[in-house]
Amino acid sequence: MTNGWVDIKNADVVFVMGGNPAENHPCGFKWALEAKKTRGAKIVAVDPRFQRTAAVADVYAPVRAGADIAFLLGIIRYALET
């Protein structure tokens, strides 16, 4: 991660992929939850397993193991087309 916690607190969308910050980084994940509560930020969790981060996410996208690159390429294509 290259950004600071303040950036997450001020984010409109928090995209979590391949990790579980609710379990592994609870002190840092509180900023994502605060952004959701105060700013109406959306939390997007992309992981094959349903875990604690996915439980509080607005969007849970279960991808098959090994399909993460195809998922990211689809997001890039959508961003470029719209």
mmCIF file of the N, C-alpha and C atoms, coordinates in Angstrom:
data_MODEL
# 
_entry.id   MODEL 
# 
loop_
_atom_site.group_PDB 
_atom_site.id 
_atom_site.type_symbol 
_atom_site.label_atom_id 
_atom_site.label_alt_id 
_atom_site.label_comp_id 
_atom_site.label_asym_id 
_atom_site.label_entity_id 
_atom_site.label_seq_id 
_atom_site.pdbx_PDB_ins_code 
_atom_site.Cartn_x 
_atom_site.Cartn_y 
_atom_site.Cartn_z 
_atom_site.occupancy 
_atom_site.B_iso_or_equiv 
_atom_site.pdbx_formal_charge 
_atom_site.auth_seq_id 
_atom_site.auth_comp_id 
_atom_site.auth_asym_id 
_atom_site.auth_atom_id 
_atom_site.pdbx_PDB_model_num 
ATOM 1   N N  . MET A 1 1  ? 0.843   -1.167  0.000   1.00 0.00 ? 1  MET A N  1 
ATOM 2   C CA . MET A 1 1  ? 0.000   0.000   0.000   1.00 0.00 ? 1  MET A CA 1 
ATOM 3   C C  . MET A 1 1  ? 0.892   1.235   0.000   1.00 0.00 ? 1  MET A C  1 
ATOM 4   N N  . THR A 1 2  ? 0.581   2.173   -0.842  1.00 0.00 ? 2  THR A N  1 
ATOM 5   C CA . THR A 1 2  ? 1.416   3.359   -0.948  1.00 0.00 ? 2  THR A CA 1 
ATOM 6   C C  . THR A 1 2  ? 0.740   4.615   -0.419  1.00 0.00 ? 2  THR A C  1 
ATOM 7   N N  . ASN A 1 3  ? -0.525  4.529   -0.100  1.00 0.00 ? 3  ASN A N  1 
ATOM 8   C CA . ASN A 1 3  ? -1.206  5.714   0.400   1.00 0.00 ? 3  ASN A CA 1 
ATOM 9   C C  . ASN A 1 3  ? -1.350  5.638   1.917   1.00 0.00 ? 3  ASN A C  1 
ATOM 10  N N  . GLY A 1 4  ? -1.637  6.787   2.523   1.00 0.00 ? 4  GLY A N  1 
ATOM 11  C CA . GLY A 1 4  ? -1.774  6.837   3.969   1.00 0.00 ? 4  GLY A CA 1 
ATOM 12  C C  . GLY A 1 4  ? -3.201  6.587   4.414   1.00 0.00 ? 4  GLY A C  1 
ATOM 13  N N  . TRP A 1 5  ? -3.380  6.481   5.715   1.00 0.00 ? 5  TRP A N  1 
ATOM 14  C CA . TRP A 1 5  ? -4.704  6.216   6.273   1.00 0.00 ? 5  TRP A CA 1 
ATOM 15  C C  . TRP A 1 5  ? -5.664  7.367   6.037   1.00 0.00 ? 5  TRP A C  1 
ATOM 16  N N  . VAL A 1 6  ? -5.151  8.591   5.962   1.00 0.00 ? 6  VAL A N  1 
ATOM 17  C CA . VAL A 1 6  ? -6.013  9.742   5.728   1.00 0.00 ? 6  VAL A CA 1 
ATOM 18  C C  . VAL A 1 6  ? -6.660  9.649   4.349   1.00 0.00 ? 6  VAL A C  1 
ATOM 19  N N  . ASP A 1 7  ? -5.931  9.123   3.380   1.00 0.00 ? 7  ASP A N  1 
ATOM 20  C CA . ASP A 1 7  ? -6.504  8.943   2.042   1.00 0.00 ? 7  ASP A CA 1 
ATOM 21  C C  . ASP A 1 7  ? -7.678  7.981   2.072   1.00 0.00 ? 7  ASP A C  1 
ATOM 22  N N  . ILE A 1 8  ? -7.575  6.931   2.861   1.00 0.00 ? 8  ILE A N  1 
ATOM 23  C CA . ILE A 1 8  ? -8.666  5.965   2.952   1.00 0.00 ? 8  ILE A CA 1 
ATOM 24  C C  . ILE A 1 8  ? -9.862  6.597   3.656   1.00 0.00 ? 8  ILE A C  1 
ATOM 25  N N  . LYS A 1 9  ? -9.608  7.389   4.669   1.00 0.00 ? 9  LYS A N  1 
ATOM 26  C CA . LYS A 1 9  ? -10.696 8.063   5.385   1.00 0.00 ? 9  LYS A CA 1 
ATOM 27  C C  . LYS A 1 9  ? -11.466 9.010   4.477   1.00 0.00 ? 9  LYS A C  1 
ATOM 28  N N  . ASN A 1 10 ? -10.796 9.590   3.494   1.00 0.00 ? 10 ASN A N  1 
ATOM 29  C CA . ASN A 1 10 ? -11.419 10.552  2.587   1.00 0.00 ? 10 ASN A CA 1 
ATOM 30  C C  . ASN A 1 10 ? -11.816 9.948   1.243   1.00 0.00 ? 10 ASN A C  1 
ATOM 31  N N  . ALA A 1 11 ? -11.778 8.644   1.125   1.00 0.00 ? 11 ALA A N  1 
ATOM 32  C CA . ALA A 1 11 ? -12.075 7.977   -0.150  1.00 0.00 ? 11 ALA A CA 1 
ATOM 33  C C  . ALA A 1 11 ? -13.581 7.877   -0.384  1.00 0.00 ? 11 ALA A C  1 
ATOM 34  N N  . ASP A 1 12 ? -13.930 7.770   -1.663  1.00 0.00 ? 12 ASP A N  1 
ATOM 35  C CA . ASP A 1 12 ? -15.314 7.511   -2.043  1.00 0.00 ? 12 ASP A CA 1 
ATOM 36  C C  . ASP A 1 12 ? -15.544 6.022   -2.276  1.00 0.00 ? 12 ASP A C  1 
ATOM 37  N N  . VAL A 1 13 ? -14.502 5.314   -2.704  1.00 0.00 ? 13 VAL A N  1 
ATOM 38  C CA . VAL A 1 13 ? -14.570 3.868   -2.933  1.00 0.00 ? 13 VAL A CA 1 
ATOM 39  C C  . VAL A 1 13 ? -13.303 3.242   -2.370  1.00 0.00 ? 13 VAL A C  1 
ATOM 40  N N  . VAL A 1 14 ? -13.472 2.185   -1.595  1.00 0.00 ? 14 VAL A N  1 
ATOM 41  C CA . VAL A 1 14 ? -12.340 1.424   -1.068  1.00 0.00 ? 14 VAL A CA 1 
ATOM 42  C C  . VAL A 1 14 ? -12.395 0.050   -1.725  1.00 0.00 ? 14 VAL A C  1 
ATOM 43  N N  . PHE A 1 15 ? -11.396 -0.247  -2.548  1.00 0.00 ? 15 PHE A N  1 
ATOM 44  C CA . PHE A 1 15 ? -11.338 -1.491  -3.320  1.00 0.00 ? 15 PHE A CA 1 
ATOM 45  C C  . PHE A 1 15 ? -10.341 -2.422  -2.645  1.00 0.00 ? 15 PHE A C  1 
ATOM 46  N N  . VAL A 1 16 ? -10.835 -3.532  -2.103  1.00 0.00 ? 16 VAL A N  1 
ATOM 47  C CA . VAL A 1 16 ? -9.994  -4.497  -1.397  1.00 0.00 ? 16 VAL A CA 1 
ATOM 48  C C  . VAL A 1 16 ? -9.962  -5.771  -2.217  1.00 0.00 ? 16 VAL A C  1 
ATOM 49  N N  . MET A 1 17 ? -8.764  -6.190  -2.605  1.00 0.00 ? 17 MET A N  1 
ATOM 50  C CA . MET A 1 17 ? -8.635  -7.398  -3.423  1.00 0.00 ? 17 MET A CA 1 
ATOM 51  C C  . MET A 1 17 ? -7.509  -8.266  -2.891  1.00 0.00 ? 17 MET A C  1 
ATOM 52  N N  . GLY A 1 18 ? -7.814  -9.531  -2.651  1.00 0.00 ? 18 GLY A N  1 
ATOM 53  C CA . GLY A 1 18 ? -6.795  -10.484 -2.250  1.00 0.00 ? 18 GLY A CA 1 
ATOM 54  C C  . GLY A 1 18 ? -6.298  -10.326 -0.841  1.00 0.00 ? 18 GLY A C  1 
ATOM 55  N N  . GLY A 1 19 ? -7.074  -9.697  -0.007  1.00 0.00 ? 19 GLY A N  1 
ATOM 56  C CA . GLY A 1 19 ? -6.666  -9.523  1.376   1.00 0.00 ? 19 GLY A CA 1 
ATOM 57  C C  . GLY A 1 19 ? -7.875  -9.425  2.279   1.00 0.00 ? 19 GLY A C  1 
ATOM 58  N N  . ASN A 1 20 ? -7.611  -9.421  3.562   1.00 0.00 ? 20 ASN A N  1 
ATOM 59  C CA . ASN A 1 20 ? -8.674  -9.332  4.537   1.00 0.00 ? 20 ASN A CA 1 
ATOM 60  C C  . ASN A 1 20 ? -8.269  -8.308  5.603   1.00 0.00 ? 20 ASN A C  1 
ATOM 61  N N  . PRO A 1 21 ? -8.336  -7.014  5.275   1.00 0.00 ? 21 PRO A N  1 
ATOM 62  C CA . PRO A 1 21 ? -7.880  -6.019  6.238   1.00 0.00 ? 21 PRO A CA 1 
ATOM 63  C C  . PRO A 1 21 ? -8.717  -5.960  7.508   1.00 0.00 ? 21 PRO A C  1 
ATOM 64  N N  . ALA A 1 22 ? -9.954  -6.407  7.486   1.00 0.00 ? 22 ALA A N  1 
ATOM 65  C CA . ALA A 1 22 ? -10.761 -6.415  8.695   1.00 0.00 ? 22 ALA A CA 1 
ATOM 66  C C  . ALA A 1 22 ? -10.152 -7.356  9.736   1.00 0.00 ? 22 ALA A C  1 
ATOM 67  N N  . GLU A 1 23 ? -9.540  -8.448  9.297   1.00 0.00 ? 23 GLU A N  1 
ATOM 68  C CA . GLU A 1 23 ? -8.868  -9.383  10.198  1.00 0.00 ? 23 GLU A CA 1 
ATOM 69  C C  . GLU A 1 23 ? -7.411  -9.018  10.426  1.00 0.00 ? 23 GLU A C  1 
ATOM 70  N N  . ASN A 1 24 ? -6.709  -8.708  9.336   1.00 0.00 ? 24 ASN A N  1 
ATOM 71  C CA . ASN A 1 24 ? -5.258  -8.551  9.412   1.00 0.00 ? 24 ASN A CA 1 
ATOM 72  C C  . ASN A 1 24 ? -4.816  -7.164  9.844   1.00 0.00 ? 24 ASN A C  1 
ATOM 73  N N  . HIS A 1 25 ? -5.600  -6.137  9.554   1.00 0.00 ? 25 HIS A N  1 
ATOM 74  C CA . HIS A 1 25 ? -5.240  -4.757  9.890   1.00 0.00 ? 25 HIS A CA 1 
ATOM 75  C C  . HIS A 1 25 ? -6.450  -4.021  10.468  1.00 0.00 ? 25 HIS A C  1 
ATOM 76  N N  . PRO A 1 26 ? -6.971  -4.462  11.600  1.00 0.00 ? 26 PRO A N  1 
ATOM 77  C CA . PRO A 1 26 ? -8.202  -3.856  12.122  1.00 0.00 ? 26 PRO A CA 1 
ATOM 78  C C  . PRO A 1 26 ? -8.042  -2.384  12.480  1.00 0.00 ? 26 PRO A C  1 
ATOM 79  N N  . CYS A 1 27 ? -6.865  -1.964  12.916  1.00 0.00 ? 27 CYS A N  1 
ATOM 80  C CA . CYS A 1 27 ? -6.659  -0.538  13.253  1.00 0.00 ? 27 CYS A CA 1 
ATOM 81  C C  . CYS A 1 27 ? -6.696  0.326   12.001  1.00 0.00 ? 27 CYS A C  1 
ATOM 82  N N  . GLY A 1 28 ? -6.226  -0.178  10.887  1.00 0.00 ? 28 GLY A N  1 
ATOM 83  C CA . GLY A 1 28 ? -6.271  0.572   9.639   1.00 0.00 ? 28 GLY A CA 1 
ATOM 84  C C  . GLY A 1 28 ? -7.615  0.476   8.942   1.00 0.00 ? 28 GLY A C  1 
ATOM 85  N N  . PHE A 1 29 ? -8.284  -0.674  9.085   1.00 0.00 ? 29 PHE A N  1 
ATOM 86  C CA . PHE A 1 29 ? -9.569  -0.862  8.414   1.00 0.00 ? 29 PHE A CA 1 
ATOM 87  C C  . PHE A 1 29 ? -10.656 0.010   9.027   1.00 0.00 ? 29 PHE A C  1 
ATOM 88  N N  . LYS A 1 30 ? -10.428 0.478   10.255  1.00 0.00 ? 30 LYS A N  1 
ATOM 89  C CA . LYS A 1 30 ? -11.427 1.361   10.871  1.00 0.00 ? 30 LYS A CA 1 
ATOM 90  C C  . LYS A 1 30 ? -11.605 2.637   10.055  1.00 0.00 ? 30 LYS A C  1 
ATOM 91  N N  . TRP A 1 31 ? -10.571 3.051   9.313   1.00 0.00 ? 31 TRP A N  1 
ATOM 92  C CA . TRP A 1 31 ? -10.693 4.254   8.482   1.00 0.00 ? 31 TRP A CA 1 
ATOM 93  C C  . TRP A 1 31 ? -11.601 4.001   7.294   1.00 0.00 ? 31 TRP A C  1 
ATOM 94  N N  . ALA A 1 32 ? -11.576 2.807   6.754   1.00 0.00 ? 32 ALA A N  1 
ATOM 95  C CA . ALA A 1 32 ? -12.502 2.468   5.672   1.00 0.00 ? 32 ALA A CA 1 
ATOM 96  C C  . ALA A 1 32 ? -13.933 2.436   6.188   1.00 0.00 ? 32 ALA A C  1 
ATOM 97  N N  . LEU A 1 33 ? -14.120 1.894   7.374   1.00 0.00 ? 33 LEU A N  1 
ATOM 98  C CA . LEU A 1 33 ? -15.460 1.873   7.963   1.00 0.00 ? 33 LEU A CA 1 
ATOM 99  C C  . LEU A 1 33 ? -15.947 3.278   8.297   1.00 0.00 ? 33 LEU A C  1 
ATOM 100 N N  . GLU A 1 34 ? -15.030 4.136   8.728   1.00 0.00 ? 34 GLU A N  1 
ATOM 101 C CA . GLU A 1 34 ? -15.409 5.523   9.013   1.00 0.00 ? 34 GLU A CA 1 
ATOM 102 C C  . GLU A 1 34 ? -15.791 6.260   7.731   1.00 0.00 ? 34 GLU A C  1 
ATOM 103 N N  . ALA A 1 35 ? -15.075 6.000   6.655   1.00 0.00 ? 35 ALA A N  1 
ATOM 104 C CA . ALA A 1 35 ? -15.427 6.609   5.366   1.00 0.00 ? 35 ALA A CA 1 
ATOM 105 C C  . ALA A 1 35 ? -16.801 6.137   4.913   1.00 0.00 ? 35 ALA A C  1 
ATOM 106 N N  . LYS A 1 36 ? -17.106 4.878   5.157   1.00 0.00 ? 36 LYS A N  1 
ATOM 107 C CA . LYS A 1 36 ? -18.413 4.339   4.787   1.00 0.00 ? 36 LYS A CA 1 
ATOM 108 C C  . LYS A 1 36 ? -19.518 5.009   5.601   1.00 0.00 ? 36 LYS A C  1 
ATOM 109 N N  . LYS A 1 37 ? -19.255 5.207   6.886   1.00 0.00 ? 37 LYS A N  1 
ATOM 110 C CA . LYS A 1 37 ? -20.274 5.769   7.762   1.00 0.00 ? 37 LYS A CA 1 
ATOM 111 C C  . LYS A 1 37 ? -20.457 7.274   7.559   1.00 0.00 ? 37 LYS A C  1 
ATOM 112 N N  . THR A 1 38 ? -19.375 8.018   7.449   1.00 0.00 ? 38 THR A N  1 
ATOM 113 C CA . THR A 1 38 ? -19.481 9.477   7.390   1.00 0.00 ? 38 THR A CA 1 
ATOM 114 C C  . THR A 1 38 ? -19.624 10.029  5.977   1.00 0.00 ? 38 THR A C  1 
ATOM 115 N N  . ARG A 1 39 ? -18.946 9.418   4.998   1.00 0.00 ? 39 ARG A N  1 
ATOM 116 C CA . ARG A 1 39 ? -18.952 9.948   3.639   1.00 0.00 ? 39 ARG A CA 1 
ATOM 117 C C  . ARG A 1 39 ? -19.842 9.166   2.683   1.00 0.00 ? 39 ARG A C  1 
ATOM 118 N N  . GLY A 1 40 ? -20.345 8.027   3.143   1.00 0.00 ? 40 GLY A N  1 
ATOM 119 C CA . GLY A 1 40 ? -21.133 7.189   2.244   1.00 0.00 ? 40 GLY A CA 1 
ATOM 120 C C  . GLY A 1 40 ? -20.282 6.438   1.244   1.00 0.00 ? 40 GLY A C  1 
ATOM 121 N N  . ALA A 1 41 ? -19.027 6.191   1.601   1.00 0.00 ? 41 ALA A N  1 
ATOM 122 C CA . ALA A 1 41 ? -18.109 5.492   0.702   1.00 0.00 ? 41 ALA A CA 1 
ATOM 123 C C  . ALA A 1 41 ? -18.565 4.052   0.502   1.00 0.00 ? 41 ALA A C  1 
ATOM 124 N N  . LYS A 1 42 ? -18.253 3.513   -0.648  1.00 0.00 ? 42 LYS A N  1 
ATOM 125 C CA . LYS A 1 42 ? -18.563 2.124   -0.971  1.00 0.00 ? 42 LYS A CA 1 
ATOM 126 C C  . LYS A 1 42 ? -17.309 1.278   -0.761  1.00 0.00 ? 42 LYS A C  1 
ATOM 127 N N  . ILE A 1 43 ? -17.495 0.117   -0.151  1.00 0.00 ? 43 ILE A N  1 
ATOM 128 C CA . ILE A 1 43 ? -16.404 -0.830  0.035   1.00 0.00 ? 43 ILE A CA 1 
ATOM 129 C C  . ILE A 1 43 ? -16.660 -1.996  -0.904  1.00 0.00 ? 43 ILE A C  1 
ATOM 130 N N  . VAL A 1 44 ? -15.669 -2.296  -1.737  1.00 0.00 ? 44 VAL A N  1 
ATOM 131 C CA . VAL A 1 44 ? -15.756 -3.389  -2.700  1.00 0.00 ? 44 VAL A CA 1 
ATOM 132 C C  . VAL A 1 44 ? -14.721 -4.436  -2.300  1.00 0.00 ? 44 VAL A C  1 
ATOM 133 N N  . ALA A 1 45 ? -15.166 -5.651  -2.054  1.00 0.00 ? 45 ALA A N  1 
ATOM 134 C CA . ALA A 1 45 ? -14.277 -6.745  -1.665  1.00 0.00 ? 45 ALA A CA 1 
ATOM 135 C C  . ALA A 1 45 ? -14.263 -7.792  -2.767  1.00 0.00 ? 45 ALA A C  1 
ATOM 136 N N  . VAL A 1 46 ? -13.066 -8.115  -3.254  1.00 0.00 ? 46 VAL A N  1 
ATOM 137 C CA . VAL A 1 46 ? -12.898 -9.119  -4.308  1.00 0.00 ? 46 VAL A CA 1 
ATOM 138 C C  . VAL A 1 46 ? -11.999 -10.218 -3.743  1.00 0.00 ? 46 VAL A C  1 
ATOM 139 N N  . ASP A 1 47 ? -12.571 -11.382 -3.538  1.00 0.00 ? 47 ASP A N  1 
ATOM 140 C CA . ASP A 1 47 ? -11.814 -12.489 -2.959  1.00 0.00 ? 47 ASP A CA 1 
ATOM 141 C C  . ASP A 1 47 ? -12.594 -13.776 -3.193  1.00 0.00 ? 47 ASP A C  1 
ATOM 142 N N  . PRO A 1 48 ? -11.922 -14.899 -3.369  1.00 0.00 ? 48 PRO A N  1 
ATOM 143 C CA . PRO A 1 48 ? -12.660 -16.154 -3.544  1.00 0.00 ? 48 PRO A CA 1 
ATOM 144 C C  . PRO A 1 48 ? -13.436 -16.568 -2.292  1.00 0.00 ? 48 PRO A C  1 
ATOM 145 N N  . ARG A 1 49 ? -12.948 -16.140 -1.124  1.00 0.00 ? 49 ARG A N  1 
ATOM 146 C CA . ARG A 1 49 ? -13.584 -16.538 0.133   1.00 0.00 ? 49 ARG A CA 1 
ATOM 147 C C  . ARG A 1 49 ? -14.401 -15.389 0.718   1.00 0.00 ? 49 ARG A C  1 
ATOM 148 N N  . PHE A 1 50 ? -15.508 -15.719 1.334   1.00 0.00 ? 50 PHE A N  1 
ATOM 149 C CA . PHE A 1 50 ? -16.307 -14.721 2.042   1.00 0.00 ? 50 PHE A CA 1 
ATOM 150 C C  . PHE A 1 50 ? -15.716 -14.603 3.441   1.00 0.00 ? 50 PHE A C  1 
ATOM 151 N N  . GLN A 1 51 ? -15.131 -13.429 3.731   1.00 0.00 ? 51 GLN A N  1 
ATOM 152 C CA . GLN A 1 51 ? -14.487 -13.224 5.020   1.00 0.00 ? 51 GLN A CA 1 
ATOM 153 C C  . GLN A 1 51 ? -15.025 -11.958 5.674   1.00 0.00 ? 51 GLN A C  1 
ATOM 154 N N  . ARG A 1 52 ? -14.413 -11.510 6.753   1.00 0.00 ? 52 ARG A N  1 
ATOM 155 C CA . ARG A 1 52 ? -14.958 -10.389 7.532   1.00 0.00 ? 52 ARG A CA 1 
ATOM 156 C C  . ARG A 1 52 ? -15.001 -9.098  6.732   1.00 0.00 ? 52 ARG A C  1 
ATOM 157 N N  . THR A 1 53 ? -14.054 -8.865  5.852   1.00 0.00 ? 53 THR A N  1 
ATOM 158 C CA . THR A 1 53 ? -14.099 -7.668  5.023   1.00 0.00 ? 53 THR A CA 1 
ATOM 159 C C  . THR A 1 53 ? -15.287 -7.729  4.071   1.00 0.00 ? 53 THR A C  1 
ATOM 160 N N  . ALA A 1 54 ? -15.528 -8.880  3.494   1.00 0.00 ? 54 ALA A N  1 
ATOM 161 C CA . ALA A 1 54 ? -16.665 -9.041  2.587   1.00 0.00 ? 54 ALA A CA 1 
ATOM 162 C C  . ALA A 1 54 ? -17.989 -8.902  3.321   1.00 0.00 ? 54 ALA A C  1 
ATOM 163 N N  . ALA A 1 55 ? -18.006 -9.233  4.613   1.00 0.00 ? 55 ALA A N  1 
ATOM 164 C CA . ALA A 1 55 ? -19.238 -9.142  5.384   1.00 0.00 ? 55 ALA A CA 1 
ATOM 165 C C  . ALA A 1 55 ? -19.701 -7.694  5.549   1.00 0.00 ? 55 ALA A C  1 
ATOM 166 N N  . VAL A 1 56 ? -18.772 -6.737  5.592   1.00 0.00 ? 56 VAL A N  1 
ATOM 167 C CA . VAL A 1 56 ? -19.153 -5.328  5.753   1.00 0.00 ? 56 VAL A CA 1 
ATOM 168 C C  . VAL A 1 56 ? -19.113 -4.571  4.429   1.00 0.00 ? 56 VAL A C  1 
ATOM 169 N N  . ALA A 1 57 ? -18.714 -5.248  3.358   1.00 0.00 ? 57 ALA A N  1 
ATOM 170 C CA . ALA A 1 57 ? -18.596 -4.586  2.053   1.00 0.00 ? 57 ALA A CA 1 
ATOM 171 C C  . ALA A 1 57 ? -19.965 -4.336  1.431   1.00 0.00 ? 57 ALA A C  1 
ATOM 172 N N  . ASP A 1 58 ? -20.046 -3.287  0.625   1.00 0.00 ? 58 ASP A N  1 
ATOM 173 C CA . ASP A 1 58 ? -21.260 -3.002  -0.130  1.00 0.00 ? 58 ASP A CA 1 
ATOM 174 C C  . ASP A 1 58 ? -21.373 -3.926  -1.335  1.00 0.00 ? 58 ASP A C  1 
ATOM 175 N N  . VAL A 1 59 ? -20.231 -4.247  -1.926  1.00 0.00 ? 59 VAL A N  1 
ATOM 176 C CA . VAL A 1 59 ? -20.191 -5.146  -3.077  1.00 0.00 ? 59 VAL A CA 1 
ATOM 177 C C  . VAL A 1 59 ? -19.172 -6.239  -2.773  1.00 0.00 ? 59 VAL A C  1 
ATOM 178 N N  . TYR A 1 60 ? -19.612 -7.477  -2.866  1.00 0.00 ? 60 TYR A N  1 
ATOM 179 C CA . TYR A 1 60 ? -18.708 -8.623  -2.722  1.00 0.00 ? 60 TYR A CA 1 
ATOM 180 C C  . TYR A 1 60 ? -18.670 -9.333  -4.063  1.00 0.00 ? 60 TYR A C  1 
ATOM 181 N N  . ALA A 1 61 ? -17.488 -9.422  -4.651  1.00 0.00 ? 61 ALA A N  1 
ATOM 182 C CA . ALA A 1 61 ? -17.310 -10.072 -5.948  1.00 0.00 ? 61 ALA A CA 1 
ATOM 183 C C  . ALA A 1 61 ? -16.455 -11.319 -5.754  1.00 0.00 ? 61 ALA A C  1 
ATOM 184 N N  . PRO A 1 62 ? -17.093 -12.483 -5.649  1.00 0.00 ? 62 PRO A N  1 
ATOM 185 C CA . PRO A 1 62 ? -16.303 -13.707 -5.498  1.00 0.00 ? 62 PRO A CA 1 
ATOM 186 C C  . PRO A 1 62 ? -15.745 -14.153 -6.843  1.00 0.00 ? 62 PRO A C  1 
ATOM 187 N N  . VAL A 1 63 ? -14.446 -14.147 -6.961  1.00 0.00 ? 63 VAL A N  1 
ATOM 188 C CA . VAL A 1 63 ? -13.797 -14.603 -8.191  1.00 0.00 ? 63 VAL A CA 1 
ATOM 189 C C  . VAL A 1 63 ? -13.142 -15.949 -7.919  1.00 0.00 ? 63 VAL A C  1 
ATOM 190 N N  . ARG A 1 64 ? -13.034 -16.747 -8.966  1.00 0.00 ? 64 ARG A N  1 
ATOM 191 C CA . ARG A 1 64 ? -12.344 -18.017 -8.813  1.00 0.00 ? 64 ARG A CA 1 
ATOM 192 C C  . ARG A 1 64 ? -10.855 -17.773 -8.614  1.00 0.00 ? 64 ARG A C  1 
ATOM 193 N N  . ALA A 1 65 ? -10.225 -18.648 -7.902  1.00 0.00 ? 65 ALA A N  1 
ATOM 194 C CA . ALA A 1 65 ? -8.784  -18.545 -7.692  1.00 0.00 ? 65 ALA A CA 1 
ATOM 195 C C  . ALA A 1 65 ? -8.080  -18.566 -9.042  1.00 0.00 ? 65 ALA A C  1 
ATOM 196 N N  . GLY A 1 66 ? -7.198  -17.608 -9.276  1.00 0.00 ? 66 GLY A N  1 
ATOM 197 C CA . GLY A 1 66 ? -6.467  -17.517 -10.531 1.00 0.00 ? 66 GLY A CA 1 
ATOM 198 C C  . GLY A 1 66 ? -7.126  -16.635 -11.568 1.00 0.00 ? 66 GLY A C  1 
ATOM 199 N N  . ALA A 1 67 ? -8.328  -16.147 -11.285 1.00 0.00 ? 67 ALA A N  1 
ATOM 200 C CA . ALA A 1 67 ? -9.031  -15.305 -12.251 1.00 0.00 ? 67 ALA A CA 1 
ATOM 201 C C  . ALA A 1 67 ? -8.915  -13.821 -11.915 1.00 0.00 ? 67 ALA A C  1 
ATOM 202 N N  . ASP A 1 68 ? -8.021  -13.481 -11.020 1.00 0.00 ? 68 ASP A N  1 
ATOM 203 C CA . ASP A 1 68 ? -7.914  -12.092 -10.591 1.00 0.00 ? 68 ASP A CA 1 
ATOM 204 C C  . ASP A 1 68 ? -7.413  -11.168 -11.692 1.00 0.00 ? 68 ASP A C  1 
ATOM 205 N N  . ILE A 1 69 ? -6.503  -11.620 -12.519 1.00 0.00 ? 69 ILE A N  1 
ATOM 206 C CA . ILE A 1 69 ? -5.995  -10.779 -13.605 1.00 0.00 ? 69 ILE A CA 1 
ATOM 207 C C  . ILE A 1 69 ? -7.092  -10.505 -14.626 1.00 0.00 ? 69 ILE A C  1 
ATOM 208 N N  . ALA A 1 70 ? -7.875  -11.514 -14.956 1.00 0.00 ? 70 ALA A N  1 
ATOM 209 C CA . ALA A 1 70 ? -8.991  -11.310 -15.883 1.00 0.00 ? 70 ALA A CA 1 
ATOM 210 C C  . ALA A 1 70 ? -10.000 -10.327 -15.304 1.00 0.00 ? 70 ALA A C  1 
ATOM 211 N N  . PHE A 1 71 ? -10.249 -10.402 -14.005 1.00 0.00 ? 71 PHE A N  1 
ATOM 212 C CA . PHE A 1 71 ? -11.159 -9.472  -13.345 1.00 0.00 ? 71 PHE A CA 1 
ATOM 213 C C  . PHE A 1 71 ? -10.637 -8.039  -13.438 1.00 0.00 ? 71 PHE A C  1 
ATOM 214 N N  . LEU A 1 72 ? -9.351  -7.858  -13.150 1.00 0.00 ? 72 LEU A N  1 
ATOM 215 C CA . LEU A 1 72 ? -8.759  -6.512  -13.218 1.00 0.00 ? 72 LEU A CA 1 
ATOM 216 C C  . LEU A 1 72 ? -8.756  -5.972  -14.642 1.00 0.00 ? 72 LEU A C  1 
ATOM 217 N N  . LEU A 1 73 ? -8.482  -6.823  -15.619 1.00 0.00 ? 73 LEU A N  1 
ATOM 218 C CA . LEU A 1 73 ? -8.518  -6.375  -17.008 1.00 0.00 ? 73 LEU A CA 1 
ATOM 219 C C  . LEU A 1 73 ? -9.930  -5.950  -17.410 1.00 0.00 ? 73 LEU A C  1 
ATOM 220 N N  . GLY A 1 74 ? -10.931 -6.637  -16.896 1.00 0.00 ? 74 GLY A N  1 
ATOM 221 C CA . GLY A 1 74 ? -12.311 -6.242  -17.155 1.00 0.00 ? 74 GLY A CA 1 
ATOM 222 C C  . GLY A 1 74 ? -12.636 -4.893  -16.553 1.00 0.00 ? 74 GLY A C  1 
ATOM 223 N N  . ILE A 1 75 ? -12.131 -4.614  -15.369 1.00 0.00 ? 75 ILE A N  1 
ATOM 224 C CA . ILE A 1 75 ? -12.343 -3.306  -14.734 1.00 0.00 ? 75 ILE A CA 1 
ATOM 225 C C  . ILE A 1 75 ? -11.643 -2.209  -15.540 1.00 0.00 ? 75 ILE A C  1 
ATOM 226 N N  . ILE A 1 76 ? -10.424 -2.482  -15.998 1.00 0.00 ? 76 ILE A N  1 
ATOM 227 C CA . ILE A 1 76 ? -9.695  -1.496  -16.805 1.00 0.00 ? 76 ILE A CA 1 
ATOM 228 C C  . ILE A 1 76 ? -10.439 -1.220  -18.103 1.00 0.00 ? 76 ILE A C  1 
ATOM 229 N N  . ARG A 1 77 ? -10.934 -2.264  -18.737 1.00 0.00 ? 77 ARG A N  1 
ATOM 230 C CA . ARG A 1 77 ? -11.679 -2.071  -19.991 1.00 0.00 ? 77 ARG A CA 1 
ATOM 231 C C  . ARG A 1 77 ? -12.932 -1.238  -19.759 1.00 0.00 ? 77 ARG A C  1 
ATOM 232 N N  . TYR A 1 78 ? -13.658 -1.526  -18.693 1.00 0.00 ? 78 TYR A N  1 
ATOM 233 C CA . TYR A 1 78 ? -14.860 -0.770  -18.376 1.00 0.00 ? 78 TYR A CA 1 
ATOM 234 C C  . TYR A 1 78 ? -14.523 0.709   -18.119 1.00 0.00 ? 78 TYR A C  1 
ATOM 235 N N  . ALA A 1 79 ? -13.436 0.939   -17.386 1.00 0.00 ? 79 ALA A N  1 
ATOM 236 C CA . ALA A 1 79 ? -13.036 2.318   -17.093 1.00 0.00 ? 79 ALA A CA 1 
ATOM 237 C C  . ALA A 1 79 ? -12.659 3.074   -18.368 1.00 0.00 ? 79 ALA A C  1 
ATOM 238 N N  . LEU A 1 80 ? -11.989 2.391   -19.283 1.00 0.00 ? 80 LEU A N  1 
ATOM 239 C CA . LEU A 1 80 ? -11.588 3.057   -20.527 1.00 0.00 ? 80 LEU A CA 1 
ATOM 240 C C  . LEU A 1 80 ? -12.788 3.326   -21.447 1.00 0.00 ? 80 LEU A C  1 
ATOM 241 N N  . GLU A 1 81 ? -13.753 2.412   -21.436 1.00 0.00 ? 81 GLU A N  1 
ATOM 242 C CA . GLU A 1 81 ? -14.918 2.600   -22.320 1.00 0.00 ? 81 GLU A CA 1 
ATOM 243 C C  . GLU A 1 81 ? -15.920 3.607   -21.798 1.00 0.00 ? 81 GLU A C  1 
ATOM 244 N N  . THR A 1 82 ? -15.984 3.774   -20.490 1.00 0.00 ? 82 THR A N  1 
ATOM 245 C CA . THR A 1 82 ? -16.958 4.726   -19.940 1.00 0.00 ? 82 THR A CA 1 
ATOM 246 C C  . THR A 1 82 ? -16.199 5.918   -19.485 1.00 0.00 ? 82 THR A C  1 
# 
